[in-house]
Amino acid sequence: MPAEVAASVFPQLEALLPHVQKPIQYVGGELNSTVKPWESCDVRWALMYPDAYEVGLPNQGVMILYEVLNEQEGVLAERTYSVWPDLEALMREHGVPQFTVDSHRPVRDFDVFGLSFSTELGYTNMLAALDLAGIPLESKDRGLDDPIVLAGGHAAFNPEPIADFIDAAIIGDGEQAVLDMTRIIKEWKAEGRPGGREEVLFRLAKTGGVYIPAFYDVEYLPDGRIARVVPNKSGVPWRVSKHTVMDLDEWPYPKQPLVPLAETVHERMSVEIFRGCTRGCRFCQAGMITRPVRERSITGIGEMVEKGLKATGFEEVGLLSLSSADHSEIGEVAKGLADRYEEDKIGLSLPSTRVDAFNVDLANELTRNGRRSGLTFAPEGGSERMRKVINKMVSEDDLIRTVSTAYGNGWRQVKLYFMCGLPTETDEDVLQIADMATKVIAKGREVSRSNDIRCTVSIGGFVPKPHTPFQWAPQLSAEETDARLEKLRDKIRGDKKYGRSIGFRYHDGKPGIVEGLLSRGDRRIGAVIRAVYDDGGRFDGWREHFSYDRWMACADKALAPFGVDVDWYTTRERSYEEVLPWDHLDSGLDKDWLWEDWQDALDETEVEDCRWTPCFDCGVCPQMDTHIQIGPTGKKLLPFTVKK
């Protein structure tokens, strides 16, 4: 692997910075960043969120692993982010490689290059980083001195489309997993790197918790479907399991959150208050793959907030999870924190709030020390019928009652989030979104006695994801999605009485088709990603850089030899018998349970939340030797008696 001394490329980089936009994002030195002596470390990680600094720096996953690794003696971790096209061109021209922002060392000099993918649209950015780093794009071409290229994050639950480009993938929680991986690499290096690159990858694979795509062969049927995925090396497991951290209080990270130098998408300190979700929304991959629910204790939350605020100086705390208002002690958490920081005017925020978990007491605690901005709710489905299909158990009455409470207590802006293109959806289901928005405005005007209120309707296209009940569902085409949204837009704009008070934001259907291709793709999609990258594809998650035509043209050409096309991967419904590309990656969810839930969706049957009801046998707890962990603990956040 790498040289024992890695020189900083900053002198060469510094000369380029006056010629690029936002040069500060490349200089490093953020508050709470860590630079450790290279020579005193045995295992060295370069961590990447494959997007721009402003999106990547606040990412909790990378920030947590950065701290977990740097706490270990003899281990260092540094960060790297995607460089914008202006700097990329200059780096190529002047021979400056992909670098870390912490000490500006070349990424190729590290032992592991770990990438966290929360969305599949970051795949071309990964190839750009590999290429700039001087690391061969395909794993089969890498040698002993190249880093192990590792994928993690939610998209890694189906890493098959990038199987050619990565050496390894870890699915699930990363905290313990990266430490286990570090130990194996350290031992192999201490022994003199016996057996070369293949040996260290084999040692990782044998654990059953690290997926090495090169050790598996994919066999196809004549019609293009997968026949089976089989290990090609003795001692490699047939299935690879996800990692689950059970006691979140044992992992109070980040303890010292990074404070960005440049403007980022989130200007706040964030604390994850629980992990996992059992609400059972059938479209939600994050909820399915992070089961079971594990709550951080109220005292653990309090300690993290206190340490984090002291370490950063932020004036807002985000209480993060997939459904933060579902924490069994959320009321006590919010009240305790608001009491503690009343004098300091520290604001609290929750991400999107469930309609049925919102109450005015909670809302008032969240805004007591901060500003009263808009509230966001996510009914997801426009009609009562659609909400049964997706198992989002929220009635229209619930929503009207909730927004009525908000408007009646001084809020003036409410945002409602929906999806278009859900299974079995019709035009009528989507048009009911307009009816709901008008009822919200009518009720808001009534309770606030003011016409000065707004409701913004925000719509995203539905993309079926692996390890969910909708993994078999057909995706709506881009043309049908756009036509449906146009009808909705016309209905909202045509409403003379309420239309002006309703904002309408939506994404066209094209990015969703590319995301669908990547999320449910198999190894043949690697050729498409490579072709798009070679044609200049970068920053596909950014509207101004995304090119649907490029993706479609590259896909037509790259997939033609295989006899499949984009529609085959996206708008085609799968059968129960079909082997799915990710079936050998074990998220704990029983495939039969997922299929039964898919049938329940088609029958419009709702399923309760297993946190508060008997188990529904999804398979996670017994299979993964885990269990749901919820309070209440009965403890309270005591006020501070001494203020320094």
N, C-alpha and C positions, 0 to 999 in steps of 0.2 A: 504494500500500500504506500502511502505518501512519504515524502521526504521528511526527515526528522526536524528540519527547520524550514518554515514557510515564510517567505519574505512578503512584506506588505506591498501592494501595488498602488498605494495611495499617491506616491510621487507622480506616477504616470496618469492616474485618474484625475488628480487635482488640476492638471493642465487642461483637461477636457471640460471641467465643470462650468467655467464661464460661458460655455457655448450651448448649455442645455437648460430646459425649463426646470424650475424647482430643484436646484442643485443640492439644497440642504438635505433632501431625503437620502442622499448617498453618503453623507459624511459620518454618521454614527455619533457615539458619545452621548446618547440619551441618558437622562437620569435613571438610575437603577440598572443600566446595562452592565455587562460583565466582560472583562478581558482577562483571561488567565494566561500564564506563561506557557507557550507552546511546548517547550522542551520538557516541562515537568508533567506532561499529560500523556497517558498511554493510548487513550481512545478519544477521538475528536469528531464531533458532529457539526455539520452545517445544516441548519434548519431553514426551510423555506415555506412561506405561504405564497403560492405562485400567482401573485397579483402585485399591483403597485404598492408602494410603501404605505400610502394613506389607507388602504384596505387591509394590508397584511399586518401592520404593526399592532393594531388593537386585537388581533385574533387571539382568543383565549387559549386555544389548543397549543399553538406555537409558544406563547408566552409561558404556559405551564411547563412544557417539556424543557424549554430553555433554562428555567430555574431548577427543575428537578435534576437535570444533568449537571449543571454547574455547581450544585451543592456537593456533588461526589468528588472525593479526592482522586486526582489523576485522570479526571474526565473534563473536557471542555465542550461547550456548545456555543456556536455563533450563528447569527441570522443573516439570511440573504433574501432579497425580494426581486421581483421582476423589474428590469430597467425599461424605461419608456423607449420607443423607437428612435428618438433623437440621440440618446446616449448609446443605444445598441449600435447604431451606424458608426459612431465615433470609436467605440471600443473595438469594433471589427477593423476599422481603418488603422488604428494605432496599436493593435495587438494586446489590448487590455482584457484579461479574462474575467468571467463572472466572479464576483468577490463578495466577501461578507462585510456587513456594515460595521461590525464591532472592531475588527482590526485590519480589514481590507486584505485579508489573505485569499489566495485563489481557492475556489470551491474544490477544485480537483485535488488539492493537498489534504483534504479531510478523509477520515476513514469511512464515514457514512454521510450520504447526502439525503436527508429526510424531507419529504414534501407532504404537506397536509392539504388534502383536497376536500373542501366542503361542497364544491360544485365541479362537474365534469368539464365545464368550459375553460378550466385552467390547463388543460392538457397541452395545448400548443405553447403556452408559456413555459411549461416544463421542458419541452424540446429546445426552446430558445435558450434556456438557462444551461442545459447540458451542452449544447453546441458552443455557447460562449465560454463555458468552463473548459472546453477541450476534452470532454468526456464523450466517448463514442455513444451515439444515440441508441444503438441497440445493445442489449445486455450481452449477446453472444460475441460481440466484438471487444468487450472490455478485458483488460489484463489485470495482473496482480496489484498494480499501483493505482488503479482506478477505485474511487469510492464505491461502496455498496449503495445503490440507488433504491431508496425505500419509500413506499407510498403508505399514507395513513389518512385518517379523516373519513367522513361519511361516504365519499365516492369510492373509497378503497374496498367497500363491501362488494363491489363488482369491479375488480381491477383488470378484467380480461381485455378490454379495449387497449390498455397500455401495457399488456403483458410483455410485449417485445422490448419495451423501453426501461422497465424496472427490473431490479434483481429480486426484490422482496416486497411483501405487503404485510402490514399488521392491521387486523380489523378489531374495532372496539377501543376501549380506554387505553391510552398510551403510557400512563405514568409508570406502572410497574413493568410494562412490556419493554420500554426502552432501557430500563436498568438491567433486565434479564439479558437483552440483546448485547448490551455493553459488556457484561461479564463474559459472555461467550467469545466476543471479539478480542477482549483483553487476554483471555487464556490462550487463544489461538496465536495471537501475536507474540506472547511471552514464550511460546513453544517454538518460535521461529517460522511461523506461518506454514506449517506442514500441509501438503496436499493442495496448496494454492487457494485460489478463489473458490473453486468448487467445494473444497473441504469446509471452509467456514460457512458457506451457504447451506451445506448439508447438515452441519451441526445446528444451525438455526432451524432448519426444516424439521429435524428430529424432535424438537420440543413440542410440535403440534400446534404452536401458536404463531408461527411465522410462515407465510405462504411464499414459496419460491416457484414462480410460474414455469421456469425452465425444467423443473423436475416433474412436470405433468404434460401429457400429450392429449390433444383434443381430436376425437374421431367424429367425422360427419356422415350423415345419411345422404343418399342421392338427392333428396329434395332440399338440402341445405341445412336442415336441423341438426343439432348435435346428437350423436349416437351415445357417446360417453366421454368422460374425462378421467384419465387413468395415470397414476404415478408411473414414471419411467425409470425409477431408481429404487432399489430395495431399501427398506427402512424409512421411506417417506410415507406419512399418513395419507389415507384416502380422503379424509376431510380435515380442514384446518379450523380451529375454534377461535371465537372472539374472546377478547380480554374484558373482564369486568372488575372494576375497583369497587369493593363493597363498603368500606368505611370512609366516607368523604372527609370526616373530621381528621383522619390520619394524613390527609393530603390537602392541607390548607393553602393551596397555590392559586394564583401567584401571591407570594407574601410581599414582594416589592414590585408592583406592576410598573411596566415601562411607561415613561412619560415622553410622548413624541416631540420631536423638534419641529416638524412641519404639521400642518393641519391634517387631521385624519377623519375617518367617517364617524368615529365615536370619541368625543372629548369627555370621557368620564372614567371613573374607576369601576370595575365590574366584579361582582362576587357571584359565583354559581351557587344558588341556594339548594337546588337538588338536581339530580341527574336521572334521566329516564322519564317515561310517561306511559300510563296504561289506559288513557282515555279511549284508545282504540280507533282513532280516526284512520280510515282505511287507505287514504292517500298519503299518509305521513310516514315517510321512511325514517325520519329522525326518531319518532315515537316508537316505532317497531324495533329498530336495531339497538336502542339504548335501554331496553327493558333489563331488569326490573327498576322500579322507582327506588332511589336511595336519597333520603333527605339529609342535608347538613343540619346539625343541631342549631337551635336558636343561639346558644352561647358560642358555638363555632363560627356562626355568621358574624356575630358581634365582634369577636376577636379579629376576624379577617378584615372587617370594615375599619376597625380602629387602627390596625397595623398599616393597612393600605393607604388610608388617608394621611397618616403621619409620614409615610414613605413617598407620597406623591404630591400632596397639596391640591388634589382635585376637589371640586366643589359639588360634584354630583356622583351618586353611587347607583349603579344599575344592578338590580337584583335579577340575575339571569337564571333561566331554565326554559324548558319547552312550554311550560304553562305555570308561570311563577305564582299566580294567585291560588294555585292548587296546593301549595305548601301547607301542611296541616296547622302551622302556627303563623301563617302570613300576617294575620292581624296583629299579633303580638310582636312579630319581627318589625313591621312597619311602625307601630306605635313606639316600640322601644328605641328604634334608631332615630325617629323624629324627635323624641324627647331628649335623647343624648346630644343631638347636634342642632338643637333649636337655636342656641346662641351663635353657633358658627354658620348658620344658614346653609347647611349641607342639604342639597335636594336629593330626593329618592326617585327612581324611575323603574317601572316594570316594562318589559317589552309587551307586545300585543297581549291584551287581556281577554280571557274567555268571558263571553257574555254572562254566563251563569255563575261566574266566580266573582263578579264585580259587585261591590257595594259601596255606598257613599262614605262609610266610615273609613274603609281602606283607602279610597280615593283622596279623602281629606288628609289622611296621614301622609300619603305620598306627596301631596302638594304643600304641606304645611310650611316647609322651609324653602321651597323652591317656587318656580313659576308654574302657573296653571296653563299648561300647553294643551294640545289636543289629546283626545283619547282614541285609541285604536282597538277595534273589535274585529274578530274574524269569524263571521257566520259561515264562510266558505261556499256554501250552496245557496242559490237564489230562492229556491222553493222549499217548502216543508218536505216534499217528496225527495228532493236531492239530498237534503240533510239526513234523511233516513238511509239513503244509499251509501253515503260516505261515513255514516255513524257519528255525525256531529249533532249530538242531542241538544239542540237549541231551537226553541220554538220562536215564531215571530212575536208572540206575546212577551216571551223572555226579553227579546231584543228591544221592543218598544218600551217595556218597563225599565230596562237598564238605561237606555239613552234618555228617557224621561227624567230619571234620577239625576243623570249627569247634567242635562240642560237646566234642570230645576235648581241645581246647586252651583250654578255659575259658569259651567263650561259653555263655550260658544262654538266649539269645533269637534266633530266626531268623524273618524275615518273608519270605513267598513271595507274589509278585504274579502274578496270572493275569488273563485276559480271558474274558468270557462273550459269546457271540453271534458268534463267528468263523465265516467261511464253511464250510459243510458240517458244522458242529458238531451233535452230538446230545446228548440228556440224558446218555447214558452217558459221553461224553467229559468232561462237566463233573463228573459224580459221581466220576470217577477222581481228581479233585483231593483228595477226602476220603481216598481210599486212599493217595495220595502223602503227605498230611500225617500219617497214622497211621504210615506207614513211617518218616518223618522222626523222629517222637517216639520210636518204638520203638528206632531206631538211636541216637538221642541219649541215651536212658536207659541203653542198653547201654554206650556208650563213656564216658559221664560218671559212670556208677554212681550216678546221682541221678535222682529223679523231679521235681526242681525245675527243669524246663526248659520252654520254651514255643515254640510255633510259631504264628505268626499268618498266616492266609490272607487276603489282601486281593484283592478282585476288582473290576475296572472293566468297564464295558460297551464292546464293540468298536464304534468308529465308522469307517466307510470314509472314507478321505481322498484328496483329489486328488493326482496325480503318484505314486501307488503302484499296484502290481499289483492291489490290492483296490478300485481306484476304480470298477470295474464291478460290484462285489458287492452283493447285497441286504443290507440291515441287518435284524437281528432286531427284531421289534416290542417295545415296552416291556412288554406283557403276557406275551409268551413269555419275555423275559429274566427278569422277576420270578418266573415259575413255575419256571424252571430253577434259579434261585438258591435258591428256597424248598426245593426237593428236596435241594439240596446242604446247606443249613443243617440240615435235618431229619436228614440222614445223619450229619453231624458231631456234632450234639447227641445223637443216639441211640447214639453209641459210648461205652459205659460205661467201657471200659478207657483210652481215649486222649482222648475228647472234651473233658474238662476242661482238658487241656493245649493245646488248639487254639483260638486266637482266630479269629473270623470277622468280617471287615469287608467290606461291599459297598455299592455305590450302586445304587439302583433304576434301572430302565431309562429313566425319563422324561427326565432331563437329556440322556442320550445321543441320544434322538430329536431334540431341539431342536438339539443340536450337529451331528447328521447333516444336518438340514435346512439349517443355515447353512454347513456345510463343503462340501457338493456342490450348493448352490443356484446359481441364476442371477440375473439382474437383477430378476426378478419377486419375489424374496424381500425386496427392499428395502421393498416395501409392508408386508410382515409385520413387519419390524423397526420401521418407523415406527409402525405401529399398536400394537405392544407398548410402545414408548416412550411414546406418547401416553396409554396406559392405565396408566402408572406403573411400567413395567418398568425395573429398575435392578439392578446387581450379580447378574446371572444365574448367575455362577459360585459364588455363596454359597447354600447350601441354604436358609437362612432367608429369603432374598429371592426365590428362584426360584419361579415359578408356571407349572407345566405347563399348567394349565387356561387361563391367560391366553394363552399361546403358541398353544395349539390353537384357541381361539376366534378369536383375531386372524388366524391362518392360514386358517381356514375362510372367513372373510369376505373377506380380502384376495386369496386365490387363486381364489375362485369365478369372477370374470370371465375368468380365463385357462383355465379348464377343467382345472386340475391341483389336486392336494391334497398333504398332508404325506406320505402313503404313496408318492405318485408320485416324490417326491424321496428317500425314505429306504428303504423296503422293496422297491423295484423294482430288478431286475437290469438293467444296461445291456448293449447289444450292441456288438460291435466297430465297427459302422458309425456309431453315434451320435456326433454332435459334442458333446463335453463342454464345459461353460461356460469351462473354463480352457485349452482346447487352443491358444489363441493366445498363451499365456504359456509361454515356453520354459525349462524347468528343466534342459534338456540331455538328459533321459531320452528315449530313442527310444520312441514309442508302441507300435510293433510289439514291441519287447523287453518292455515292460510287459505287453502282452497275452500274449506267450508265457510270461511268468512266472506270469500268472494261470492259464493252462492247466496249467502245471507244478504249481501249487498244487492244482488240481482232481484232478490225477493223483497227488498226494502225492509229488512229486519234489523233492528237496532240491538246492540250488545252493551251491557253495562260495563262500568269501570271496575276492574278486579281489585282495585285498592280497597273498595268498600263493600265488595260482594264476594261470594265464593269464587274460587279459581275456575277459569274457563279452559284450562289445559292448553295454553299456547305453546308450552314446552320449555320455556326459558328457565324457570326456576329449578326444576329437577335436573334438567340436562346440563345446566351450567353450574350447578351446586350454588345457587344464589337464592335470594329471597327479597321480597318487598320490605323496605325499611322506612317506616313513617312514624311520626310522633303521634300525639303531642308528648313532649318531655315534661310539661308542667313548669318548666323554668321560665324566668323572665329576664329581659335585659335590664340590669340595674343601672340607674344613672351613675355617672362618675361623681365621686365625692370630692376628688381633688382635681382641679384644672390647672395645668401648668401653662 
